[in-house]
Amino acid sequence: MKTLTCLEIDGICDTPIEGQTPEQMLNNRLRHLAEAVRIYPEHQEVLDKIRLMSEHEQAQWEAEFMEKWNSAPDTENH
């Protein structure tokens, strides 16, 4: 299990996002953004940015995310 905050990934808050795999963390991130938009409307800007990325921007973003994933320490399940 690894944990990064919404802000560390590319969001705007300190909510921890967990995942056993990079894919699971990204799915949890999207769920967080969708749920948090009701409380913090600024999350909508992040969702819009994701939706409007070109394939090149998406590939670049994924490479940056994987660097963060690989350098994040493994944590115990809570």
C-alpha angles and dihedrals in degrees: 000000000000130000131206126166123244087249093052091054096046106282134108109250142059096244109137115240115201134194143162089214134021089252093053091049091050091049090049089048092054090048090050092049092049093048096041094052088079091058100030110028090192087079087073089069089058091049090049091049091052092049094048098048117121118230089259092050090047092052091048091048091049091051090052091047091051090053089054091045093050093049095045113102120244111251132198121258111261 
